[in-house]
Amino acid sequence: MAKKITAFRLSALIVGFIFLYGPILSLIVYSFNKSRLVTVWGGFSTQWYGRLFANQQILDAAWLSLKVAALNATGAVILGTLAGTALARFGKFKGRALLSSMTTAPLVMPEVITGLSLLLLFVAMEQVFGWPEGRGFTTITIAHITLTLAYVTVIVQSRLATLDDSLEEAAMDLGARPGKVFFVITLPIIAPALISGWLLSFTISLDDLVITSFVSGPGSSTLPMVIFSKVRLGVSPDINALATIMVLLVTIGVIIAGILMARQEKRRQRDMQLAAGATLK
């Protein structure tokens, strides 16, 4: 039975949405402000978007952040899927507790400690092996994968824990090898979890500032680092324009992911109905 929408619930919903999205909406509105003062409305204008695309420093930082975030999300999904599958499917094996602790440690570890430890690791590796040479794109990507791997592992492990094992067992009874079962049966079913993990990893990487500050070097400033350095001197309208574009891109990504996940769920339900019908016959 559906609950009646009372005035209190409606008011709480409105206040909650205003609290969450009010600052974002004000940022978007002031990105079209003609005045240089971000808190004083001086008329409608798109001049700050033009100045934003003429700012090579911000464009270079944005391109670096997008490359790092995409590579990080892909690597985190691959490694996190392997770790989550091992923890969910292989039972109690030797070293399970150590693997579980190592994969989830970044979730509770302060980013300052994580960044400092990774910096010391990269310096030691460069002295011993000569790689990675300096700090930049490679070290930032490795550091971000170390952080986001834990989130993907938890997501995949949770999804596999609720997965019906009978589907995999039936496929193996019919002669399919474990590798084929994983790619043909398991992977399509947990695809929504993988998409969620990829988007979460991408967002965390694109947003990270603390760890990146430790493992980056000259000429490898990411977008959060550039924005932070500019905001300390005062918020400029072109930063509002940049934030508006980022909100738009994230919104489009979330909508596309939602559509793909909805289609995947409908396909899964249809396949289950067909399988149930075949069983009854």
ROMIKE-865678 format. One record per residue (C-alpha): residue number from 1; residue in one letter; x, y, z. Coordinates in steps of 0.001 Angstrom, whole numbers, plus 500000, padded with zeros to 6 digits. Layout:
+------+------+--------+--------+--------+
! resi ! resn !      X !      Y !      Z !
+------+------+--------+--------+--------+
!  NUM !    a !      X !      Y !      Z !
...
+------+------+--------+--------+--------+
REM end
This chain:
+------+------+--------+--------+--------+
! resi ! resn !      X !      Y !      Z !
+------+------+--------+--------+--------+
!    1 !    m ! 500000 ! 500000 ! 500000 !
!    2 !    a ! 501451 ! 503343 ! 498939 !
!    3 !    k ! 502107 ! 505820 ! 501710 !
!    4 !    k ! 500337 ! 509140 ! 501542 !
!    5 !    i ! 502525 ! 512148 ! 500773 !
!    6 !    t ! 502047 ! 514511 ! 503692 !
!    7 !    a ! 503047 ! 518158 ! 503874 !
!    8 !    f ! 505919 ! 517291 ! 506219 !
!    9 !    r ! 507359 ! 514699 ! 503849 !
!   10 !    l ! 507005 ! 517018 ! 500882 !
!   11 !    s ! 508683 ! 519844 ! 502796 !
!   12 !    a ! 511532 ! 517557 ! 503909 !
!   13 !    l ! 512016 ! 516424 ! 500311 !
!   14 !    i ! 512133 ! 520009 ! 499013 !
!   15 !    v ! 514540 ! 521144 ! 501747 !
!   16 !    g ! 516763 ! 518152 ! 501076 !
!   17 !    f ! 516952 ! 518842 ! 497354 !
!   18 !    i ! 517632 ! 522545 ! 497951 !
!   19 !    f ! 520385 ! 521686 ! 500417 !
!   20 !    l ! 522008 ! 519253 ! 497976 !
!   21 !    y ! 521539 ! 521005 ! 494651 !
!   22 !    g ! 521065 ! 524670 ! 495598 !
!   23 !    p ! 524812 ! 525471 ! 495602 !
!   24 !    i ! 525279 ! 523669 ! 492282 !
!   25 !    l ! 522420 ! 525585 ! 490671 !
!   26 !    s ! 523784 ! 528909 ! 491958 !
!   27 !    l ! 527205 ! 528014 ! 490544 !
!   28 !    i ! 525654 ! 527266 ! 487143 !
!   29 !    v ! 523670 ! 530533 ! 487173 !
!   30 !    y ! 526703 ! 532655 ! 488077 !
!   31 !    s ! 528763 ! 531026 ! 485340 !
!   32 !    f ! 526673 ! 533187 ! 482972 !
!   33 !    n ! 527288 ! 536324 ! 485013 !
!   34 !    k ! 528688 ! 539302 ! 483112 !
!   35 !    s ! 530349 ! 540751 ! 486205 !
!   36 !    r ! 533746 ! 539581 ! 487452 !
!   37 !    l ! 532301 ! 539507 ! 490960 !
!   38 !    v ! 530887 ! 536027 ! 491388 !
!   39 !    t ! 528398 ! 537140 ! 494040 !
!   40 !    v ! 527003 ! 540173 ! 492185 !
!   41 !    w ! 524766 ! 539672 ! 489174 !
!   42 !    g ! 525763 ! 541977 ! 486327 !
!   43 !    g ! 523699 ! 540582 ! 483483 !
!   44 !    f ! 523699 ! 537521 ! 481262 !
!   45 !    s ! 526876 ! 536715 ! 479377 !
!   46 !    t ! 528804 ! 533711 ! 478047 !
!   47 !    q ! 532151 ! 535494 ! 477935 !
!   48 !    w ! 533658 ! 533353 ! 480700 !
!   49 !    y ! 533182 ! 530186 ! 478655 !
!   50 !    g ! 535183 ! 531789 ! 475859 !
!   51 !    r ! 537942 ! 532760 ! 478282 !
!   52 !    l ! 537890 ! 529282 ! 479759 !
!   53 !    f ! 538558 ! 527620 ! 476404 !
!   54 !    a ! 541330 ! 530143 ! 475786 !
!   55 !    n ! 543060 ! 529234 ! 479068 !
!   56 !    q ! 545672 ! 526663 ! 478044 !
!   57 !    q ! 546649 ! 525852 ! 481627 !
!   58 !    i ! 543135 ! 524721 ! 482522 !
!   59 !    l ! 542701 ! 522831 ! 479249 !
!   60 !    d ! 545963 ! 520926 ! 479753 !
!   61 !    a ! 545040 ! 520110 ! 483352 !
!   62 !    a ! 541551 ! 518962 ! 482306 !
!   63 !    w ! 542968 ! 516709 ! 479571 !
!   64 !    l ! 545473 ! 515181 ! 482005 !
!   65 !    s ! 542744 ! 514572 ! 484593 !
!   66 !    l ! 540458 ! 512917 ! 482042 !
!   67 !    k ! 543240 ! 510610 ! 480794 !
!   68 !    v ! 544224 ! 509637 ! 484325 !
!   69 !    a ! 540596 ! 509107 ! 485384 !
!   70 !    a ! 539743 ! 506927 ! 482370 !
!   71 !    l ! 542855 ! 504768 ! 482671 !
!   72 !    n ! 542449 ! 504542 ! 486439 !
!   73 !    a ! 538796 ! 503494 ! 486208 !
!   74 !    t ! 539577 ! 500806 ! 483633 !
!   75 !    g ! 542499 ! 499417 ! 485614 !
!   76 !    a ! 540563 ! 499517 ! 488886 !
!   77 !    v ! 537620 ! 497631 ! 487342 !
!   78 !    i ! 539900 ! 494903 ! 485942 !
!   79 !    l ! 541889 ! 494395 ! 489153 !
!   80 !    g ! 538871 ! 494936 ! 491409 !
!   81 !    t ! 536853 ! 492343 ! 489483 !
!   82 !    l ! 539632 ! 489793 ! 489888 !
!   83 !    a ! 540001 ! 490528 ! 493609 !
!   84 !    g ! 536246 ! 490577 ! 494234 !
!   85 !    t ! 535788 ! 487294 ! 492363 !
!   86 !    a ! 538562 ! 485641 ! 494380 !
!   87 !    l ! 537058 ! 486794 ! 497664 !
!   88 !    a ! 533487 ! 485825 ! 496717 !
!   89 !    r ! 534042 ! 482570 ! 494846 !
!   90 !    f ! 537194 ! 480842 ! 496119 !
!   91 !    g ! 536098 ! 480286 ! 499712 !
!   92 !    k ! 538669 ! 480195 ! 502519 !
!   93 !    f ! 542044 ! 480016 ! 500810 !
!   94 !    k ! 545470 ! 480736 ! 502226 !
!   95 !    g ! 546067 ! 484468 ! 502299 !
!   96 !    r ! 542385 ! 485409 ! 502012 !
!   97 !    a ! 542483 ! 487563 ! 505149 !
!   98 !    l ! 545599 ! 489346 ! 503907 !
!   99 !    l ! 544077 ! 489974 ! 500467 !
!  100 !    s ! 540836 ! 491258 ! 501974 !
!  101 !    s ! 542715 ! 493571 ! 504342 !
!  102 !    m ! 544992 ! 494929 ! 501626 !
!  103 !    t ! 542178 ! 495619 ! 499171 !
!  104 !    t ! 539986 ! 497392 ! 501712 !
!  105 !    a ! 542730 ! 499288 ! 503577 !
!  106 !    p ! 542493 ! 502399 ! 501321 !
!  107 !    l ! 538838 ! 502763 ! 502344 !
!  108 !    v ! 539759 ! 503580 ! 505951 !
!  109 !    m ! 543267 ! 504959 ! 505460 !
!  110 !    p ! 543585 ! 508774 ! 505552 !
!  111 !    e ! 544521 ! 510085 ! 502117 !
!  112 !    v ! 547456 ! 511988 ! 503578 !
!  113 !    i ! 548998 ! 508724 ! 504802 !
!  114 !    t ! 548234 ! 506983 ! 501508 !
!  115 !    g ! 549770 ! 509780 ! 499476 !
!  116 !    l ! 552890 ! 509985 ! 501633 !
!  117 !    s ! 553445 ! 506215 ! 501576 !
!  118 !    l ! 553050 ! 506093 ! 497791 !
!  119 !    l ! 555486 ! 508976 ! 497383 !
!  120 !    l ! 558102 ! 507151 ! 499473 !
!  121 !    l ! 557451 ! 503974 ! 497465 !
!  122 !    f ! 557927 ! 505720 ! 494118 !
!  123 !    v ! 561129 ! 507412 ! 495300 !
!  124 !    a ! 562536 ! 504083 ! 496526 !
!  125 !    m ! 561549 ! 502313 ! 493277 !
!  126 !    e ! 563212 ! 505016 ! 491193 !
!  127 !    q ! 566426 ! 504690 ! 493179 !
!  128 !    v ! 566492 ! 500884 ! 492933 !
!  129 !    f ! 564947 ! 500138 ! 489515 !
!  130 !    g ! 565057 ! 503507 ! 487782 !
!  131 !    w ! 561276 ! 503404 ! 487312 !
!  132 !    p ! 559059 ! 505343 ! 487485 !
!  133 !    e ! 561274 ! 508162 ! 486288 !
!  134 !    g ! 560110 ! 511217 ! 488168 !
!  135 !    r ! 556575 ! 511963 ! 489229 !
!  136 !    g ! 553816 ! 512546 ! 486708 !
!  137 !    f ! 551140 ! 510764 ! 484709 !
!  138 !    t ! 552318 ! 507251 ! 485583 !
!  139 !    t ! 552627 ! 507776 ! 489337 !
!  140 !    i ! 549291 ! 509597 ! 489534 !
!  141 !    t ! 547538 ! 506779 ! 487689 !
!  142 !    i ! 549075 ! 504069 ! 489877 !
!  143 !    a ! 548160 ! 506002 ! 493032 !
!  144 !    h ! 544563 ! 506465 ! 491897 !
!  145 !    i ! 544208 ! 502775 ! 491005 !
!  146 !    t ! 545490 ! 501914 ! 494488 !
!  147 !    l ! 542744 ! 504085 ! 495974 !
!  148 !    t ! 539780 ! 503157 ! 493764 !
!  149 !    l ! 540604 ! 499435 ! 493552 !
!  150 !    a ! 539121 ! 498998 ! 497024 !
!  151 !    y ! 535759 ! 500480 ! 495996 !
!  152 !    v ! 535436 ! 498239 ! 492935 !
!  153 !    t ! 536416 ! 495160 ! 494946 !
!  154 !    v ! 533690 ! 495810 ! 497519 !
!  155 !    i ! 531074 ! 496441 ! 494813 !
!  156 !    v ! 531933 ! 493309 ! 492816 !
!  157 !    q ! 532209 ! 491117 ! 495912 !
!  158 !    s ! 528803 ! 492306 ! 497154 !
!  159 !    r ! 527206 ! 491651 ! 493753 !
!  160 !    l ! 528693 ! 488164 ! 493472 !
!  161 !    a ! 527586 ! 487331 ! 497017 !
!  162 !    t ! 523936 ! 487776 ! 495946 !
!  163 !    l ! 524348 ! 485998 ! 492603 !
!  164 !    d ! 522598 ! 482659 ! 492125 !
!  165 !    d ! 525333 ! 480015 ! 491887 !
!  166 !    s ! 523017 ! 477592 ! 490095 !
!  167 !    l ! 523462 ! 479446 ! 486794 !
!  168 !    e ! 527224 ! 478946 ! 486854 !
!  169 !    e ! 526910 ! 475374 ! 488087 !
!  170 !    a ! 524448 ! 474532 ! 485317 !
!  171 !    a ! 526833 ! 475922 ! 482698 !
!  172 !    m ! 529724 ! 473852 ! 484087 !
!  173 !    d ! 527528 ! 470742 ! 484211 !
!  174 !    l ! 526929 ! 471243 ! 480481 !
!  175 !    g ! 530673 ! 471180 ! 479858 !
!  176 !    a ! 531657 ! 474859 ! 479951 !
!  177 !    r ! 535059 ! 475624 ! 481395 !
!  178 !    p ! 535340 ! 478047 ! 484356 !
!  179 !    g ! 536834 ! 480775 ! 482175 !
!  180 !    k ! 534003 ! 480560 ! 479654 !
!  181 !    v ! 531429 ! 480494 ! 482451 !
!  182 !    f ! 532889 ! 483703 ! 483861 !
!  183 !    f ! 532903 ! 485600 ! 480560 !
!  184 !    v ! 529610 ! 484255 ! 479187 !
!  185 !    i ! 527473 ! 483908 ! 482342 !
!  186 !    t ! 528962 ! 485800 ! 485285 !
!  187 !    l ! 530345 ! 488892 ! 483577 !
!  188 !    p ! 527111 ! 489937 ! 481800 !
!  189 !    i ! 525142 ! 489516 ! 485029 !
!  190 !    i ! 527481 ! 491688 ! 487105 !
!  191 !    a ! 527887 ! 494238 ! 484283 !
!  192 !    p ! 525772 ! 496887 ! 486117 !
!  193 !    a ! 528083 ! 496582 ! 489123 !
!  194 !    l ! 531114 ! 496987 ! 486865 !
!  195 !    i ! 529611 ! 500094 ! 485269 !
!  196 !    s ! 528892 ! 501536 ! 488718 !
!  197 !    g ! 532439 ! 500757 ! 489827 !
!  198 !    w ! 533887 ! 502368 ! 486700 !
!  199 !    l ! 531863 ! 505542 ! 487161 !
!  200 !    l ! 532724 ! 505729 ! 490867 !
!  201 !    s ! 536429 ! 505208 ! 490150 !
!  202 !    f ! 536349 ! 507826 ! 487392 !
!  203 !    t ! 534668 ! 510369 ! 489663 !
!  204 !    i ! 537011 ! 509746 ! 492605 !
!  205 !    s ! 540058 ! 510072 ! 490366 !
!  206 !    l ! 538766 ! 513236 ! 488724 !
!  207 !    d ! 538076 ! 514737 ! 492152 !
!  208 !    d ! 541198 ! 513663 ! 494067 !
!  209 !    l ! 543513 ! 516387 ! 495311 !
!  210 !    v ! 545377 ! 515146 ! 498394 !
!  211 !    i ! 546992 ! 511994 ! 496996 !
!  212 !    t ! 547665 ! 513656 ! 493648 !
!  213 !    s ! 549526 ! 516489 ! 495366 !
!  214 !    f ! 551976 ! 513962 ! 496810 !
!  215 !    v ! 552667 ! 511903 ! 493677 !
!  216 !    s ! 552591 ! 514609 ! 490981 !
!  217 !    g ! 555565 ! 516537 ! 489703 !
!  218 !    p ! 556349 ! 519633 ! 487625 !
!  219 !    g ! 554169 ! 519876 ! 484540 !
!  220 !    s ! 551663 ! 517285 ! 485759 !
!  221 !    s ! 549088 ! 519378 ! 487589 !
!  222 !    t ! 545615 ! 517898 ! 487446 !
!  223 !    l ! 542413 ! 519909 ! 487265 !
!  224 !    p ! 541679 ! 519845 ! 491033 !
!  225 !    m ! 545207 ! 521100 ! 491724 !
!  226 !    v ! 544835 ! 523999 ! 489275 !
!  227 !    i ! 541386 ! 524902 ! 490618 !
!  228 !    f ! 542612 ! 524777 ! 494211 !
!  229 !    s ! 545551 ! 527052 ! 493436 !
!  230 !    k ! 543253 ! 529546 ! 491701 !
!  231 !    v ! 540550 ! 529507 ! 494376 !
!  232 !    r ! 543069 ! 530398 ! 497073 !
!  233 !    l ! 543513 ! 533731 ! 495280 !
!  234 !    g ! 539764 ! 534209 ! 494843 !
!  235 !    v ! 537041 ! 532517 ! 492830 !
!  236 !    s ! 536976 ! 533696 ! 489212 !
!  237 !    p ! 533930 ! 533334 ! 486934 !
!  238 !    d ! 535781 ! 531045 ! 484521 !
!  239 !    i ! 536038 ! 528483 ! 487340 !
!  240 !    n ! 532239 ! 528578 ! 487590 !
!  241 !    a ! 532073 ! 527928 ! 483844 !
!  242 !    l ! 534454 ! 524998 ! 484195 !
!  243 !    a ! 532417 ! 523545 ! 487065 !
!  244 !    t ! 529229 ! 523895 ! 485012 !
!  245 !    i ! 530752 ! 521940 ! 482134 !
!  246 !    m ! 531903 ! 519222 ! 484540 !
!  247 !    v ! 528413 ! 518965 ! 486066 !
!  248 !    l ! 526951 ! 518639 ! 482565 !
!  249 !    l ! 529406 ! 515885 ! 481590 !
!  250 !    v ! 528795 ! 513961 ! 484816 !
!  251 !    t ! 525030 ! 514252 ! 484369 !
!  252 !    i ! 525248 ! 512906 ! 480819 !
!  253 !    g ! 527440 ! 510030 ! 482011 !
!  254 !    v ! 525028 ! 509120 ! 484800 !
!  255 !    i ! 522046 ! 509190 ! 482428 !
!  256 !    i ! 523812 ! 506966 ! 479886 !
!  257 !    a ! 524875 ! 504540 ! 482618 !
!  258 !    g ! 521313 ! 504450 ! 483974 !
!  259 !    i ! 519911 ! 503638 ! 480524 !
!  260 !    l ! 522460 ! 500868 ! 479968 !
!  261 !    m ! 521819 ! 499370 ! 483399 !
!  262 !    a ! 518046 ! 499501 ! 482871 !
!  263 !    r ! 518389 ! 497718 ! 479519 !
!  264 !    q ! 520675 ! 495123 ! 481090 !
!  265 !    e ! 518147 ! 494471 ! 483869 !
!  266 !    k ! 515282 ! 494110 ! 481387 !
!  267 !    r ! 517341 ! 491689 ! 479298 !
!  268 !    r ! 518203 ! 489657 ! 482394 !
!  269 !    q ! 514567 ! 489464 ! 483475 !
!  270 !    r ! 513515 ! 488433 ! 479969 !
!  271 !    d ! 516137 ! 485685 ! 479860 !
!  272 !    m ! 515003 ! 484429 ! 483264 !
!  273 !    q ! 511381 ! 484319 ! 482103 !
!  274 !    l ! 512363 ! 482395 ! 478970 !
!  275 !    a ! 514414 ! 479968 ! 481037 !
!  276 !    a ! 511528 ! 479480 ! 483470 !
!  277 !    g ! 509137 ! 478873 ! 480578 !
!  278 !    a ! 511462 ! 476324 ! 479026 !
!  279 !    t ! 511764 ! 474548 ! 482377 !
!  280 !    l ! 507978 ! 474291 ! 482759 !
!  281 !    k ! 507661 ! 472779 ! 479283 !
+------+------+--------+--------+--------+
REM end
